[in-house]
Amino acid sequence: MEGRLKLEFFDSHAHYNDEKFNEDREEIIEKIYNADITKFISAGYSLESSKKGIELAEKYDYIYTTSGISPNDVKESIEETQKEIDELRKLIIEYKRGKKEKDKLVGIGEIGLDYYWNKENKEVQKYAFIEQIKLANEMNLPIAIHTREAVMNTLEILKQNPVNKKGVFHCCPFNRELVKEALKLGFYISIAGPVTFKNSKNAPEIIDMIPIDRMLIETDSPYLAPEPVRGTRNDSRNVKYTAQKIAELKGLTIEEVAEATYRNAEKLYNIEE
């Protein structure tokens, strides 16, 4: 990483396996790379999207992937969810056994808890989260965590079920307690488009809390487009707006933010330059 000749960005969490990219996926991916987003992760959130993520990662040298079942994609029962996790485990093992020169499956995720969209299946969500932490430890991989309105349960599960390779809180909520405890546990914090929103009033305090060597940046494409393109379909080219806002809040240059977050993403996901 030292001596990078031009400004390059690593979008640590996007979803090019999402159906919103079905019409122009290849065109958008090419445009992203040509806009100096020279590495990005297309994260899984279900069994099918995890399969698609692997396909994309194998097709493009600069795309990596994580495989997982998000709290918004768990099945109705613990039994059905376990069957899905078993299939996920089989998918990952088969990929790892048959991989070519470069291993592009670099983490388990996104996984976690979401009590905003789903309040009725909390026990199934918790079960899926814990079982996928076990899977991450079995595979010696870090995790990408989704948490929404479930801070205390998320932290409790992580403290009771240590993650060997740690991981990242993706699109981390601007919650002081969550950030403080996540950093204590050794996790990275990933910042997305909401840092640019005018109603993110405690963003400056949260950004100040996070050391630059523990921070990643992401778009969560196709969702959460930052200002000044809020409300449009997001893609990785917009990660620059998030980096610029972080630079302003931290008193750094955008080059320093890009360099540090690129290096951090490579380190977390064990990606060689």
C-alpha positions as a Python dict, from the first residue, in 0.01 Angstrom:
ca = {
    (1, 'M'): (0, 0, 0),
    (2, 'E'): (280, 248, 72),
    (3, 'G'): (352, 478, -217),
    (4, 'R'): (12, 445, -391),
    (5, 'L'): (54, 671, -696),
    (6, 'K'): (-304, 796, -731),
    (7, 'L'): (-610, 850, -516),
    (8, 'E'): (-785, 514, -487),
    (9, 'F'): (-1075, 397, -273),
    (10, 'F'): (-1187, 64, -125),
    (11, 'D'): (-1566, 37, -90),
    (12, 'S'): (-1582, -217, 189),
    (13, 'H'): (-1953, -301, 159),
    (14, 'A'): (-2183, -290, -145),
    (15, 'H'): (-2439, -521, -305),
    (16, 'Y'): (-2383, -571, -677),
    (17, 'N'): (-2559, -904, -626),
    (18, 'D'): (-2880, -701, -568),
    (19, 'E'): (-3157, -716, -828),
    (20, 'K'): (-3149, -335, -858),
    (21, 'F'): (-2834, -383, -1070),
    (22, 'N'): (-2983, -648, -1300),
    (23, 'E'): (-3028, -407, -1592),
    (24, 'D'): (-2677, -260, -1605),
    (25, 'R'): (-2452, -451, -1363),
    (26, 'E'): (-2150, -496, -1591),
    (27, 'E'): (-2164, -137, -1717),
    (28, 'I'): (-2178, 5, -1362),
    (29, 'I'): (-1896, -218, -1237),
    (30, 'E'): (-1671, -101, -1520),
    (31, 'K'): (-1754, 266, -1451),
    (32, 'I'): (-1679, 220, -1081),
    (33, 'Y'): (-1334, 78, -1145),
    (34, 'N'): (-1255, 353, -1393),
    (35, 'A'): (-1353, 609, -1125),
    (36, 'D'): (-1065, 493, -899),
    (37, 'I'): (-1268, 258, -679),
    (38, 'T'): (-1009, -10, -736),
    (39, 'K'): (-1131, -264, -480),
    (40, 'F'): (-1476, -333, -343),
    (41, 'I'): (-1672, -601, -164),
    (42, 'S'): (-2007, -726, -290),
    (43, 'A'): (-2151, -859, 34),
    (44, 'G'): (-2392, -1149, 64),
    (45, 'Y'): (-2714, -1118, 264),
    (46, 'S'): (-2892, -1442, 170),
    (47, 'L'): (-2800, -1780, 27),
    (48, 'E'): (-2874, -1671, -330),
    (49, 'S'): (-2696, -1336, -302),
    (50, 'S'): (-2396, -1513, -151),
    (51, 'K'): (-2380, -1739, -455),
    (52, 'K'): (-2405, -1435, -683),
    (53, 'G'): (-2136, -1258, -480),
    (54, 'I'): (-1895, -1545, -541),
    (55, 'E'): (-1974, -1540, -914),
    (56, 'L'): (-1896, -1167, -934),
    (57, 'A'): (-1577, -1202, -731),
    (58, 'E'): (-1453, -1477, -958),
    (59, 'K'): (-1537, -1273, -1268),
    (60, 'Y'): (-1368, -947, -1166),
    (61, 'D'): (-1018, -932, -1022),
    (62, 'Y'): (-1096, -625, -808),
    (63, 'I'): (-1422, -755, -652),
    (64, 'Y'): (-1422, -954, -328),
    (65, 'T'): (-1716, -1101, -145),
    (66, 'T'): (-1855, -1207, 190),
    (67, 'S'): (-2117, -1477, 237),
    (68, 'G'): (-2392, -1466, 495),
    (69, 'I'): (-2760, -1451, 583),
    (70, 'S'): (-2872, -1115, 715),
    (71, 'P'): (-3127, -1075, 996),
    (72, 'N'): (-3375, -951, 735),
    (73, 'D'): (-3336, -1271, 532),
    (74, 'V'): (-3360, -1543, 798),
    (75, 'K'): (-3633, -1803, 759),
    (76, 'E'): (-3943, -1818, 979),
    (77, 'S'): (-3823, -2094, 1211),
    (78, 'I'): (-3495, -2195, 1370),
    (79, 'E'): (-3516, -2530, 1188),
    (80, 'E'): (-3554, -2367, 844),
    (81, 'T'): (-3283, -2116, 928),
    (82, 'Q'): (-3044, -2393, 1029),
    (83, 'K'): (-3101, -2568, 694),
    (84, 'E'): (-3013, -2241, 518),
    (85, 'I'): (-2697, -2199, 727),
    (86, 'D'): (-2601, -2559, 648),
    (87, 'E'): (-2635, -2476, 277),
    (88, 'L'): (-2427, -2163, 327),
    (89, 'R'): (-2155, -2363, 501),
    (90, 'K'): (-2155, -2614, 215),
    (91, 'L'): (-2129, -2330, -39),
    (92, 'I'): (-1829, -2178, 140),
    (93, 'I'): (-1648, -2511, 187),
    (94, 'E'): (-1697, -2603, -179),
    (95, 'Y'): (-1565, -2266, -289),
    (96, 'K'): (-1263, -2283, -59),
    (97, 'R'): (-1177, -2633, -179),
    (98, 'G'): (-1209, -2544, -545),
    (99, 'K'): (-1070, -2191, -540),
    (100, 'K'): (-813, -2088, -795),
    (101, 'E'): (-505, -1878, -729),
    (102, 'K'): (-676, -1598, -538),
    (103, 'D'): (-927, -1658, -257),
    (104, 'K'): (-1196, -1396, -312),
    (105, 'L'): (-1435, -1501, -31),
    (106, 'V'): (-1296, -1294, 256),
    (107, 'G'): (-1560, -1284, 529),
    (108, 'I'): (-1893, -1399, 672),
    (109, 'G'): (-2164, -1140, 636),
    (110, 'E'): (-2366, -951, 649),
    (111, 'I'): (-2502, -1104, 968),
    (112, 'G'): (-2648, -964, 1287),
    (113, 'L'): (-2973, -829, 1431),
    (114, 'D'): (-3241, -593, 1301),
    (115, 'Y'): (-3527, -502, 1533),
    (116, 'Y'): (-3637, -209, 1317),
    (117, 'W'): (-3776, -416, 1031),
    (118, 'N'): (-3835, -740, 1224),
    (119, 'K'): (-3955, -735, 1583),
    (120, 'E'): (-4139, -1068, 1585),
    (121, 'N'): (-3854, -1312, 1517),
    (122, 'K'): (-3582, -1194, 1755),
    (123, 'E'): (-3494, -1546, 1871),
    (124, 'V'): (-3448, -1670, 1514),
    (125, 'Q'): (-3228, -1368, 1439),
    (126, 'K'): (-3015, -1432, 1748),
    (127, 'Y'): (-2981, -1799, 1659),
    (128, 'A'): (-2871, -1718, 1303),
    (129, 'F'): (-2621, -1459, 1428),
    (130, 'I'): (-2459, -1697, 1677),
    (131, 'E'): (-2446, -1990, 1434),
    (132, 'Q'): (-2281, -1775, 1168),
    (133, 'I'): (-2024, -1650, 1421),
    (134, 'K'): (-1943, -2017, 1477),
    (135, 'L'): (-1915, -2061, 1100),
    (136, 'A'): (-1678, -1763, 1077),
    (137, 'N'): (-1458, -1913, 1347),
    (138, 'E'): (-1463, -2250, 1174),
    (139, 'M'): (-1357, -2087, 847),
    (140, 'N'): (-1111, -1850, 1017),
    (141, 'L'): (-1283, -1545, 868),
    (142, 'P'): (-1391, -1204, 1001),
    (143, 'I'): (-1756, -1101, 1010),
    (144, 'A'): (-1951, -803, 873),
    (145, 'I'): (-2221, -704, 1123),
    (146, 'H'): (-2558, -547, 1052),
    (147, 'T'): (-2723, -403, 1362),
    (148, 'R'): (-3028, -178, 1377),
    (149, 'E'): (-3216, -92, 1695),
    (150, 'A'): (-3055, -397, 1855),
    (151, 'V'): (-2740, -255, 2012),
    (152, 'M'): (-2749, -426, 2350),
    (153, 'N'): (-2834, -772, 2215),
    (154, 'T'): (-2567, -739, 1944),
    (155, 'L'): (-2297, -650, 2195),
    (156, 'E'): (-2412, -919, 2437),
    (157, 'I'): (-2388, -1189, 2169),
    (158, 'L'): (-2041, -1073, 2061),
    (159, 'K'): (-1916, -1076, 2421),
    (160, 'Q'): (-2056, -1424, 2481),
    (161, 'N'): (-1945, -1561, 2144),
    (162, 'P'): (-1597, -1420, 2070),
    (163, 'V'): (-1508, -1384, 1703),
    (164, 'N'): (-1155, -1507, 1640),
    (165, 'K'): (-1086, -1283, 1339),
    (166, 'K'): (-1304, -998, 1464),
    (167, 'G'): (-1471, -800, 1186),
    (168, 'V'): (-1654, -476, 1114),
    (169, 'F'): (-1976, -302, 1206),
    (170, 'H'): (-2098, -220, 857),
    (171, 'C'): (-2290, 106, 808),
    (172, 'C'): (-2244, 153, 1181),
    (173, 'P'): (-2524, 339, 1361),
    (174, 'F'): (-2407, 663, 1524),
    (175, 'N'): (-2456, 524, 1875),
    (176, 'R'): (-2188, 621, 2127),
    (177, 'E'): (-2216, 306, 2339),
    (178, 'L'): (-2205, 78, 2035),
    (179, 'V'): (-1896, 246, 1891),
    (180, 'K'): (-1718, 254, 2226),
    (181, 'E'): (-1782, -115, 2299),
    (182, 'A'): (-1717, -227, 1940),
    (183, 'L'): (-1375, -64, 1947),
    (184, 'K'): (-1301, -225, 2285),
    (185, 'L'): (-1388, -564, 2137),
    (186, 'G'): (-1139, -507, 1854),
    (187, 'F'): (-1381, -442, 1568),
    (188, 'Y'): (-1352, -195, 1286),
    (189, 'I'): (-1622, 64, 1224),
    (190, 'S'): (-1747, 126, 870),
    (191, 'I'): (-1895, 463, 779),
    (192, 'A'): (-2150, 503, 500),
    (193, 'G'): (-2355, 778, 335),
    (194, 'P'): (-2555, 885, 644),
    (195, 'V'): (-2245, 1068, 772),
    (196, 'T'): (-2320, 1328, 503),
    (197, 'F'): (-2688, 1371, 596),
    (198, 'K'): (-2790, 1700, 754),
    (199, 'N'): (-2991, 1518, 1024),
    (200, 'S'): (-2689, 1312, 1142),
    (201, 'K'): (-2633, 1555, 1427),
    (202, 'N'): (-2396, 1339, 1634),
    (203, 'A'): (-2183, 1235, 1335),
    (204, 'P'): (-1895, 1469, 1431),
    (205, 'E'): (-1871, 1319, 1780),
    (206, 'I'): (-1886, 962, 1651),
    (207, 'I'): (-1624, 1022, 1380),
    (208, 'D'): (-1401, 1179, 1642),
    (209, 'M'): (-1435, 864, 1858),
    (210, 'I'): (-1308, 632, 1585),
    (211, 'P'): (-930, 618, 1527),
    (212, 'I'): (-851, 643, 1158),
    (213, 'D'): (-670, 307, 1176),
    (214, 'R'): (-997, 139, 1283),
    (215, 'M'): (-1222, 292, 1020),
    (216, 'L'): (-1355, 166, 687),
    (217, 'I'): (-1573, 342, 431),
    (218, 'E'): (-1858, 197, 229),
    (219, 'T'): (-2162, 279, 18),
    (220, 'D'): (-2400, -8, 101),
    (221, 'S'): (-2501, 27, -266),
    (222, 'P'): (-2766, 40, -400),
    (223, 'Y'): (-2893, 194, -75),
    (224, 'L'): (-2812, 504, 133),
    (225, 'A'): (-2674, 734, -135),
    (226, 'P'): (-2488, 1023, 31),
    (227, 'E'): (-2536, 1394, -17),
    (228, 'P'): (-2534, 1545, -279),
    (229, 'V'): (-2691, 1245, -459),
    (230, 'R'): (-2921, 1132, -177),
    (231, 'G'): (-3235, 959, -301),
    (232, 'T'): (-3073, 804, -611),
    (233, 'R'): (-2957, 447, -665),
    (234, 'N'): (-2623, 437, -489),
    (235, 'D'): (-2305, 291, -634),
    (236, 'S'): (-1942, 276, -526),
    (237, 'R'): (-1839, 593, -708),
    (238, 'N'): (-2018, 784, -431),
    (239, 'V'): (-1785, 653, -159),
    (240, 'K'): (-1577, 964, -231),
    (241, 'Y'): (-1843, 1185, -72),
    (242, 'T'): (-1827, 982, 249),
    (243, 'A'): (-1447, 1000, 250),
    (244, 'Q'): (-1458, 1376, 196),
    (245, 'K'): (-1698, 1427, 488),
    (246, 'I'): (-1482, 1215, 719),
    (247, 'A'): (-1178, 1416, 611),
    (248, 'E'): (-1357, 1741, 700),
    (249, 'L'): (-1468, 1612, 1040),
    (250, 'K'): (-1127, 1467, 1129),
    (251, 'G'): (-918, 1753, 994),
    (252, 'L'): (-750, 1524, 741),
    (253, 'T'): (-711, 1529, 366),
    (254, 'I'): (-926, 1305, 150),
    (255, 'E'): (-601, 1136, 41),
    (256, 'E'): (-524, 1045, 403),
    (257, 'V'): (-873, 904, 456),
    (258, 'A'): (-863, 707, 130),
    (259, 'E'): (-517, 565, 206),
    (260, 'A'): (-597, 466, 565),
    (261, 'T'): (-934, 307, 492),
    (262, 'Y'): (-794, 120, 192),
    (263, 'R'): (-516, -21, 408),
    (264, 'N'): (-759, -106, 689),
    (265, 'A'): (-993, -297, 456),
    (266, 'E'): (-705, -498, 313),
    (267, 'K'): (-582, -577, 663),
    (268, 'L'): (-922, -680, 800),
    (269, 'Y'): (-1003, -903, 504),
    (270, 'N'): (-646, -1033, 459),
    (271, 'I'): (-627, -905, 102),
    (272, 'E'): (-282, -875, -47),
    (273, 'E'): (-202, -572, -259),
}
